[in-house]
Amino acid sequence: MTASASAAPGYTPRRTAGALLFAAAAVFLVWRVADLLLVLFVAALLAVYLGSVTDILCRRLRLPRGLGLILSLLLTLAVLVGIAALLAPAVSEQLQDFLDAVPKYVTALDAWVRGIAVQYPFLRRTGIASSQTGLVTTAISDTIDFARKSLFAYATVGGRLAIDVVAVMVMALYLAWRPALYRDGIVQLVPPRWRGVVRPMLDDVGATLRSWVGAQILAMFVLAALSGVGLWILKVPYWLAFSAFTGVVVMVPFFGSIVSTLLPALLILPERGGLAFLAVALVGVAVHILEANVVHPIVMHHRVAIPPVLTIFSVLVMGKLAGLLGMLVAVPTLATAMVVTRHLVIYHTYGERPDAGAPPPAVLQPSREHTAPAPA
């Protein structure tokens, strides 16, 4: 019995050692090209957007896919140019005025913090009241240092940012033009007995990323518009710049919402007091609650199931590994990982089905075509 087991082809020492060496080489390769894989993932997200728009145009206008892709790209550029032409002058003017006034506001806010610290003994013991740098100044300096290390240093390495931007655009166009070619290529690389698992898994990942991209685009416009209206009503300085900032930082879940809510509120705190601070902060909270509980579920067809703790943790992990760009793609990365886990572990390894009890831990509740056949 022992001899027959050791002679089995799947358990020979040579095959086992070869499998371990191959796994170690794969892990080492992934570690060495992790930043390039991140660029590829960004290209895939852009391809998901272009592919979705192309599908709509081809279905409605009955166009060839190549022509539909070109039209979707031209429409996207037209929308971006139109928005820039309408808002860029006013936003850039307010942004420049705000940047010029930042030292004044930071000094006033530091003075306000020191005044509060002087009034309370337990705060005086922390050293805030006697700090020469200032709590707000220190926080801003740390934020700028993080952005400089993760983005600016990346951009200055031999023009790498420009090269990667061009690479992302070209790869996204090819992926959006013939997505089935690359999907089928991945399936062909998998052993035949695994293809029935991988094919629906890739379809599920594609559906998940399409829903996420659509939700993010709509969330950016909704948050920017609602925040702009609320800040304008409360007469917050630089309200248009802050509304544009709110629409951009929604790409970073949780942390982007906190920053976009607190920044305009802190701006008016020294001059207009605590009630104005609470009013501006409540507007930001109300806008984000409305987007998260009304707009986002409508776009995602009530299929959102990302646990908040995992979302926050993924942003922290990706920020640690890849800086600012990693934080921007943390949620779609988490979504992809959860869908893969659902198919490989929950469905294939454990043999559980979606209707077996609790909902599966994935971004989208899977449709019937994305589920593997039930085990016999």
N, C-alpha and C positions, 0 to 999 in steps of 0.2 A: 504493500500500500504506500509506504514511504517512497519507494523507488519510483513507482508510477507517478506519484504526485510531483516528485522532483524532476521527472522526465517530461512532464507536461510542458508544451511549448510556451505557454503563457507565464510560467514561473521559473524559467531557467535563470541562473545568476547573470548570464551574459545579457539577456533581454532586459532584466531588471536594472542592471547597471546602465545599459544604453538608454532606457527610459528616464532614469534619474539624470544622466548627463544631458539629455535633450531638454528636460524640464529646466535644469539649471542654466543652460545656454539661452533658453527662451526668456527666462526671468532676467538674465543679465542684459540681453538685447533690448527688452522692453525698458529696463532702467536706463540704458544708455540713450535711447531715442524717445524718452517720455515726452520731451517738449515737442518733438515732431509729431507724435501721436496726438497731442493736444491740438496742434495746427490742423491735422487731418480731421479731428472731431469737429472743429469749428467749421471747416469746409463742408462736412456732412450736414451740419445744422443749416447752413446757408443753402445747401442743395435741397434740403427738405422743404424750405420755404419756396424756393424757385420751382421745385417740382410740383408743389401743391398748386401754386398759381398757374403753372403750365397745364396741369391736368384740368383745371377749371376752364381755361381758355380753349383748350383742345376739345373739351366736351361741349361747350356752349357754341363755339364758332366752327367746330369741325375742321380744325387746322392740323397740318402735320406737326409732329412733336418738335422738330427743330425750329419751325417758324413760331410755334407757340412759346418756346423757351426764349427766343429772341424778343418776342413781344412782351413777355412777362418781365424780362430784364429792362426793357425800355420803359415799361409802365412804372416799375419800381424806381428807376432813376428819375422819371418825370415827377413822381410823387415827392421824392426826397428834394429835388430841385425846387419844386413848388413850395414845399414847407419852408425850405431855407430862404427862398425869396420873400415869403410873407413874414417870417418870424425872425430870421437871422439878424437883420439890422437892429431891431428893438432889443432882442435878447443879448446880442453882443454889446450894445451900448449899456444896458443895465449891468451886464456882467463886468464890464470894464469899470464902471462906477463903483460896483460892489468891491472889486479887488482893490481899488484905490482907497476905499473906506475901511477895509478890513483891519488895518492897524488901529484905527480909532475905536472900532467896535470891540476889538479884542482887549484893548487897554481898559475900556469902560467896563467890560464884563469881568475882567480880572479884578478891577477895583470893587465891583459889586460883590464878587465872591469873597474877597478879603474882608469887606464890611460885614458880611454875614458871619464869617468865621470869628471875627472879633467879638460878636455878640454872644456866642455860645462857647462855654469853657471846653467842652469835649472836642470842638473843632479847632480851638486854639492849640490843643495838645498835638494835633496832627501836623502842625507847621504850615498850614495853608495860609494863615494870616501873615506870617513872616516870610513867605516864599518870595524870592526876588524875581523868579521867572514868571510865575503865575500859572495857575492850574489850567486855564484855557489855552494859554500860549504853549504849554507843554503838550497838551493833547493835540493841538494843531500841528506842532512840530513832529510828533510821532506819526501822525497820519501822513504828512507830506513825505517823511522819510520812508514809510512803507511803500507809498506810491512810486517814489523815486527808485527804490531798489527793485521793485517788481515790474515797472513799466519803462521808466526812463533809461535805466541801465540796459534793459533789453533792446530799446530802440537805438542805442548808440553803438552797438556792436557791429561795425562794418556794414551798416545799412540793412541789417537783418530784418527789421520790421517791414521795410518796403518789399523785400524779397518774399517774406511770408505772406504779406497782404496779396501780392500778385499770385502766389501759389494757391492761396485759399480761393481766390476768385476763379482761377482756371480749373482747379479740382472740383469746385462746386458746380461749375457749368457742365463739366463732363459727367459728374454724378447725377445731376438733374436731367441730363439729356438721355442717358441710357441706364437708369437705375437697375433694371433687371439684369443687365450684363454683370454688374459687380455683385449683386445678390446671388445670382446663380453661380458665379465664380467661387464665392465663399462656400456655398453649399457643396460644390464639386470637390472642394478640398477636404471635406469632412468624410469620414468613413461611411459607406452606404447605410449601415444600420443606424447611424445617427442623423441621417438627412431628414427623416420624418420629424425629428425634434427641432433641428436647426431652422428648417424652412418656416414653420409657423412662428418660431421665436423671432426671426428677422422681420417678418410681417408685423408682429406685435410691437417690436421696437420702432419700426417706421410709423405705425399709427400713433404710438405714444409721443414720439418727437414731433409729429405734425400737429397734434393737439397742443403740445407745450409751446411750440413756436407761434401758433395762432393766438393762444391765450396771452403770451408775452407781448405780442404786437398790440393787441387790443388794450391790454393793461397799461402799456406805456402811454397811449393816447388818452385813455379815460382818466388815469391818475393825473397826467399833466393838465388836462382841461379842468377837472374838478378842483384840483389844488389851486390852479390859477384863479378860478372864480372865487374860491373861499378867501385866498390871500388878498385879492383885489377888494373884496367887500370889507375886510378888516383893515385895509389901507396899510399893508405891510410893505416896506420899501423893497424894491427890486423883485416884485411879485412875479413878473414874467420870467425872470432868470431862475427863480426858485421853482416855478412850475415846470420849466424845462428840465431842471436838475432832478425833480421828482420823477419825471417820466423816464429818465435815463437810469437812475440808480435802482429802479424796480428790478433790474436784471440781477441784483444781489439780494436774495430774499432776507427778510427779517432785519439785517443790518442796514440795508438801503432804506427800508421804511423808517427805521429809527432815526437815521441821519437826516433824511428829508423832512421828517416831522419836527425834530428838535432844532435844526439849524435856523429856520426863520423865527421860531419862538425865542431862541436865545438872543437873536439879533435885536429884538425889541425889548428884552427884559430890563436892561439898565435904565432905559428912558421911560418906558410906559408901565413898568411894574409887573407884579405877579398875575393880576387878572388878565392883562393882555397876553402874557405868556401862556396862561391856561387856555385862553380862547383860541390862539393860533395852534397850540398843540392839539386841542380837541378837534379842530378842523382837519388837521392831518390824520388823526386817529379815525375820524368818521369817514374820510375819503378812502383810507386803506381798508376799513371794515366793509364799506360798500363794495369796493372792487373785489375783495376776497370772497365775500359771501353772496354776491349777486352776479357781478359781471363774469368772474372767473368760472364759477360752476356752469353758467349758461354756455360759455364757449367750450368747456370741456365736457358738456352733456352730462353733468353730475357724476362723472367717472373719476374725479380726483380722489386719490387715496394715498398721498405722500404723508407719512407721519412727520409732524413738525420737528421733533427732536432729531430725526435723521436728516431733515433739511438743514437745520442749523449746524449739525455736526459735519455734514458734507461741505458746507461753505467754509468752515474752519479748516478742515483737512485740505481742501483744494487751495485755499489761500496760503496754507503753510507749504504745500508742495510746489505750487505754480504761481503764487502771487496773485495780482489783480485779475489776470486773465483766467486763472483757475477758479476764482470766486464767481466770475461771470458764467462759467459753464458748469458750475457745481451741481445745479439741479438737474439739467439734462443728463449729466454723467450718472447721478444717483438714479434717475429714472431708468436709464439703460441697464444699470447694474441690477435693479430690482426686477425688471422684466426678465433678464437672463436668469436670475435666481429663481423666479417663478417657474420658468419652463424646465430648467435643468434639475432643480432640486425638488420643488413642490410637485410638479407634474410627473417628471420622468423618474426621479429617484424614489420619491415617496409614493407616487401613484395616486395622489389626491386630486380631486376634480374641483372646479369652481363651486359646484353646488353641494360640496361635501360638508359645509359648515360655515366657518368664518370666511369672509372675503379674502382673496389672495393679496399678499403684500406687494402691490404693484401700483403704478401710477394710474393705469386704466383698467377698469374691469374688462376682462378679455371678451371679445365677441366670439361667436361660435367658430368662425373660420380661423381664429388665432389659437385655438386650443388643440392640444394633441389628442389623438383618439384614445378613448378609454381602454385601459388594459384588459385583456381577455380574462 
